[in-house]
Amino acid sequence: MQIAAARFLRWMPGSMLVNGDELVIEGWALGLWDMPSRVLVNGLDAVDVTWRVPSPDVLAKFGAVPNAEASRFSARFRMPPGQMLFPGGFARVNVTGAFGEHRLSYRTAWYLADPALEPGAPAPARIARVIGAPDVNAFRLGGATIVKRFEQLLLERFGRPMSSFESILDWGCGAGRLTRYLTMLAPEVTGADIDADNIQACRQILQKGRFVHVGLRPPCSLPADAFDLVLGVSVLTHLDREMESEWLAELNRLTRPGALLLLSVQGLAQMALYDAPTSQKIDMHQRGFVDQGINSQLKDVVADQEYYRNILHSPDYIMTHWSRFFDVLDIIEGMAGNQDLVILRRH
Ligand SMILES: C[S@@+](CC[C@H](N)C(=O)[O-])C[C@H]1O[C@@H](n2cnc3c(N)ncnc32)[C@H](O)[C@@H]1O
């Protein structure tokens, strides 16, 4: 499981700090088929890179991966004269082998938005409800990364810039982690969530976007055929089978024929990061859909304490069950932050 996960989770930033015209990055990087040897910012090499810093924490998670005991690094990037650190509003940071980036490198890149363009931050408790910790830097880095990876995926796969979608739904938008960056790239973005408090916070903090509170069970107040792109990051990872079917049917109602949906699920990369035992992975593959029980993160904002759960899906389950509602075009590991991404199309 560790080696399978490391194929898709090449590296993780611990922190990225902007300091004037410098970016200071520290994190860890795993080497399986080639050793990480370059830290690139917008395709340019960072300086003062220190590799092979001892990493007992990474060893504890990835002990089967070669060199996991010394996989931490630090690097400093200084902007060359005449260049922008945030071209188009975002810096792209990547760790690669000696040959640098290639066409699909966006899938392992992490993206940082220009601090000057960032809207205000939600309160720590609101952030914790969606990412499990009150960490504003992780909230921003994760949100910008997922949105920019999705943007590149839509271009690579469908030749579609984000701005070409007429109407985008960020389903389960939470505290607006994705919505705040989506609105920088596309004109019409709607965020919808069962968490009324976070919906209210999004309305207050974010200048752009429309925010809609939805009930636990569909139908919601949004009209049929309203959207040509839906993002749902870590939403179906929390609904039981019955709710999953009801909401997939509702997403079918809300979307236009040909619409694309990008929905994330928990895969090997996240299971490895969460120290899931191998038996859990086997269980997931054997049973297809595993309900691990109640997740209490929404206990203060949702009346039904059993609604929000922790769910694992196998690729086989997704292909057989979700295809009742949509064409399942692909499942890409480790694309949605650390979760796997299911690409669906409304027929
Ligand atoms: C793990 S959080 C992720 C939030 C956001 N997508 C992100 O990536 O930051 C899951 C979110 O889904 C919301 N949610 C759960 N069930 C939902 C449903 N049936 N419809 C809309 N939102 C839902 C929760 O309230 C929560 O905000």
The ligand as an SDF file (V2000), in Angstrom:
LIG
                    3D

 27 29  0  0  0  0  0  0  0  0999 V2000
  -14.7150   17.5100    3.8830 C   0  0  0  0  0  0  0  0  0  0  0  0
  -15.7130   18.8970    3.6010 S   0  0  0  0  0  0  0  0  0  0  0  0
  -15.0450   19.5220    2.0970 C   0  0  0  0  0  0  0  0  0  0  0  0
  -15.4680   20.9240    1.7970 C   0  0  0  0  0  0  0  0  0  0  0  0
  -14.9470   21.4960    0.4950 C   0  0  0  0  0  0  0  0  0  0  0  0
  -15.4130   20.7480   -0.6480 N   0  0  0  0  0  0  0  0  0  0  0  0
  -13.4370   21.5300    0.5210 C   0  0  0  0  0  0  0  0  0  0  0  0
  -12.8120   20.7580   -0.2160 O   0  0  0  0  0  0  0  0  0  0  0  0
  -12.8890   22.3090    1.2980 O   0  0  0  0  0  0  0  0  0  0  0  0
  -17.2700   18.2050    3.0670 C   0  0  0  0  0  0  0  0  0  0  0  0
  -18.3420   19.2530    2.9050 C   0  0  0  0  0  0  0  0  0  0  0  0
  -19.4900   18.6400    2.2980 O   0  0  0  0  0  0  0  0  0  0  0  0
  -20.6500   19.1880    2.9130 C   0  0  0  0  0  0  0  0  0  0  0  0
  -21.7640   18.2690    2.6380 N   0  0  0  0  0  0  0  0  0  0  0  0
  -21.9810   17.0380    3.1420 C   0  0  0  0  0  0  0  0  0  0  0  0
  -23.0770   16.4910    2.5940 N   0  0  0  0  0  0  0  0  0  0  0  0
  -23.5460   17.3890    1.6990 C   0  0  0  0  0  0  0  0  0  0  0  0
  -24.6570   17.4040    0.8060 C   0  0  0  0  0  0  0  0  0  0  0  0
  -25.5000   16.3780    0.7400 N   0  0  0  0  0  0  0  0  0  0  0  0
  -24.8340   18.4820    0.0180 N   0  0  0  0  0  0  0  0  0  0  0  0
  -23.9900   19.5340    0.0910 C   0  0  0  0  0  0  0  0  0  0  0  0
  -22.9360   19.5890    0.9380 N   0  0  0  0  0  0  0  0  0  0  0  0
  -22.7130   18.5270    1.7270 C   0  0  0  0  0  0  0  0  0  0  0  0
  -20.2430   19.3590    4.3550 C   0  0  0  0  0  0  0  0  0  0  0  0
  -21.0520   20.2500    5.0580 O   0  0  0  0  0  0  0  0  0  0  0  0
  -18.8070   19.8720    4.2090 C   0  0  0  0  0  0  0  0  0  0  0  0
  -18.7680   21.2640    4.1010 O   0  0  0  0  0  0  0  0  0  0  0  0
  1  2  1  0
  2  3  1  0
  2 10  1  0
  3  4  1  0
  4  5  1  0
  5  6  1  0
  5  7  1  0
  7  8  2  0
  7  9  1  0
 10 11  1  0
 11 12  1  0
 11 26  1  0
 12 13  1  0
 13 14  1  0
 13 24  1  0
 14 15  1  0
 14 23  1  0
 15 16  2  0
 16 17  1  0
 17 18  1  0
 17 23  2  0
 18 19  1  0
 18 20  2  0
 20 21  1  0
 21 22  2  0
 22 23  1  0
 24 25  1  0
 24 26  1  0
 26 27  1  0
M  CHG  2   2   1   9  -1
M  END
$$$$
